[in-house]
Amino acid sequence: MSNHSVLRSKRSIEMISTLVRMGFESVALGKFWKTIHRDYGVGEVSGSKLLLSPADRQALRSLLIDKANWDPVESRKVEGSRLALASHTRVEKASNEAVGRLLVLVSSPQGRVDLGGSRLMIPPGGSLALPVEVLAGIDRFVMVENLAVLLGAHLYQMPEELAGVPWVFRGSPQFSPATAAMLAEETPNVFYFPDTDPQGLANSLNAANCSGVISCNLDGLRELKADGLDKPHDYMNQLQMMEGLTRSGHPLALVLGDLRTGFSQESMARRQLKIWCSVTAD
């Protein structure tokens, strides 16, 4: 017998509702979607993704209507008191969860973000404030440490493999860091873009689902240093962290140890960036 409890949480219902409304053709095959596929036979597994046909999306809509008395097309948000929810749905217990407008700021160097079957355009210097559930099911994004860098995304030359991939602001008092962190926990591949210094590298390597750290290529870092645009004082203030980073063998840690300096994200504008990860060494 299928375990219907997966359909009783606010988060689960909103994830399915967003998928149905947005017409997503695929989602990253995380724990939740594996359960949906296994228990209800929805979608087709293809590598790390679950492929969804129009019939699959209709099946998901019918599933919520049948099991939770919730129509994802007619109802936008699972919110209200338990009594209010109980008057029109079987998911009144979902109101025990925190209800809020969980937003993340999103941008992209290419001026576009591809989400499922939709393409969202972003003007240079701008960003979009999106409900985090709209990003549910993406398989990768770039986590950006600095808001000024997010808004200046159009100034950066990204690797081709990250074209059209959303940039997400890690958070501030206005935009909860917990929301971006939650998205990172649910996304298989997160590429972190911090300051290139020991602290930024250590924070990124220890963060959720880190698939790589973004920085300039080696020639770019050498040029920044030669032009006096590096930050040696930051490196020296964080020098105690280098022993562990060097021991990790991460190529960016070895470059930092060789150059003995740090670099801000802002200084990398208009320069070619690359993904530094544990399997590449240049």
N, C-alpha and C positions, 0 to 999 in steps of 0.2 A: 504493500500500500504506500502511496506517495506521502511524503511528509509535508503537509500543508503549512506547517509553522513558518517555513521560509517565506510565505506570502503574507505573514501577519505583522511584519515590522514596517514602520514608516519608510525607512531607507530602502527596503526591498521594493515596496510598491512604487515609490517615486522613481527608482532606477528603471523598472519595467515601463512605467508610464512615459518617461522621457524617451526611451527607446522607441516606443510605439508612435508617439507624437512626432518625433524627429525623423522617423523612417530610416533608422540606422540599418545598414546592410551587414554590419559585422560589429562584434565587441571583443575585447580582450578576454581570453578564456580564464578568468579568475575563479576563485572558489565558488562564488555565488552562481555564475553562469554555468559552471560545471554541474552544480546541483540541479539547476533548471533543466539542463539538457538531459541529465540522467533520470530525473524523476518524471519529466513530462515529455521527453522526446522531441523537444523543440530545437531547431537549428541543426547545422552540420559542422562538425569539428574539422578545422583545417589548420594544422599546426598549432599555433598559440592563439588562434581566433575561433570564434563561433560565428559561422555564416548564417544569415537570417534572410529568408525569402519573404515576399509579401504575405504568403500563407502563414509563415512562422510568426510574423508580427500580429496577424489577425488571431492566431492561436493564443498568443500571450494576452491580447486584449480580452479574448473570451475567457481565458483562465482567471483573470482578475475579476471579471464580472461574475463568474460562476463561484469562485472560492472565497472572494472577499466582498462581493457586491459593490465593486468599485470599477467604474468605467474610466480608463486612463485618457480617453479622448474628451469626455465631458467634464472630468474633475481634474484640476490642475495641481492642487496641493493637499496633502494629508495633514490637516490642521483643524484645531478646534478642541473643545473639551470632550471628555469621554461621552458625556450625554449627547453632545451635538453630533459626534461621529456615529454614535449608536443609532441615531435617528435615520441614518441612510446608508450605513455600511456595517460590515462585520468586524472592522478593524479598530474598534474603539480603544483597545489597549495600546495602539500605536501612539496615542496622545501622551503616554508616559515618557516618550522620548522627547528630547529638546526640540522645540519647533522654532525655527528661525529662518530668516532669508540668508542662507549661507552663500556668500558671494566670493568669487575669486577674480582678480584682475588678470586679463589675458591680452597678449599682444603677439606680434610676429614680425621678423625682419622682412618677410616677403609681402606683408600687408594683407595676408589672408590666413585663415585657420580652417582646416578641413575637419569637419566633425560628422562622421558617418557619411551620409549622402549629401550633406549641406556644406557650403562654402561661405564663411563669414568674412567680410572685407573690413579691414582696419586702416584708417588713414594714417599717414606718417605723423609720429608724435602722439598718437592716440592709443587707447586701449578699450577693451570691452569689460564691463562688470557682468559676469555671468553666474547664474546659479550653479553651484558645483556639480549638481546632478546632470547638467547638460554635458559635462565632460566624462560622465560615467561610461566606461567601455573603451576609452582610448587606450592605446597600447604604449604610448610614449609621450613625454612632454619635457620641456626645459624649465627647470626651477631657477628663477632669477632672484638674486639676493637683494638687489638695489632697485628701488622704484624708478629713479632717474634713468637707469639702464633699460628697464622695461619700456619706458616711454620713448626711449631713443633706439628702439629695436631696429628701425630702418637704417641705422648707421653702421650696423655690424654685418660682416660677410660670413655667413654660416656655412658649415659643410653641407654638401648637396644632400646627404642622407637625412638631414633634419629640415629640408625644405617643407614648408607648410605645417610644421609641427608647432603646437601652441607653446608660447612662453607664458609662464605663470608666475606671478609675484608671490614670494614666500610669505608675505604678510606684514602687517603693521597694526598699530592701535585701531586704525579705521577698517582694516581688512584682516580678520582673525588669522593668525599663523596656524591655528589648529585646523582650519578648513583646508589650507594648502597641504598641510602635513597629512591629513586624512586622504586627500587625493593621491598623494605620493604612496601611501600604504596600499592603495587599491590599484595602482598602475604598475605593470610589469617592468617598464624601463623608464627611469627618470635620469635625465642628464642635468647635472648641477652646474650653474655658472656663477661662481663666487669670485671674490678677489683671489688672484693667484699668489697666495702666501701660505705659510704653514697652517695657520688657523683655518683659512678657507678650505684648503685641501683636506684637512683632518675632518672638519665638519661634514664635508660632502661625502667622503669615503665611509663615514659612519651613519649617513642618512639612509632613509628607506629606499630600497630598490635602486641603488646607485648603479647605473650602467656606464657611467663615464663622467669626467669632469671637463668642462669647456674652458679653453684658454687660447691664446695665440699659438700658432705653430712656432717651432724653435727659432726660425729666422726672425719672426715677428718679435719674440721676447728679447732677442739679442739687439734688435733695432731700438726697441723701447729703452733698453738699458743704455745703449750708445747715445740716444737722444736725451738722456737725463730724465726720462719719464717713469722711472722705476721708483720703488719705495724701500730702500735698504734699511731704514729705521724700523719699518714694520717687521721685516725679516729678523732683524736682531732682537726685537722685543719678543718674538715668538720662537727664538732659536731652540729653546728647550724641547720643542715639539719635533724637531727634525730627526732626532735619533730614532724614534719609533716610525716616523714616516719613511726614513731611508731604509730601515730594516724591512719595511713592507715591500720594497722593491718597485713601488709604483713609479713609472717613468717620469711623471711630473715632479715627484719628490726628488728624484735624482737630478733633474734639471735645476730645481730650486737650490739644491745643495751645491751644484756646480756654479751657478750664477751668483749665489749668496745675496739675493735680493727678492723683493716682492713686486707685484704689479696690481694696480686697481683695474676693475672692470671698465671704468670710464676711459682709461688710457688706451683701451683696445678698440675703440670706435674706429670704423673705416679700415680695419685691418682684418686679414684672413684668420678665422678661428678654426680650431680643430677639436675633435673629441679625444681626450687623453684617457685611455683606459688600460687595465692591467695586461691586456693582450697585445698592445702596441708599444713600440719602444723607440720611436723617433722623436 
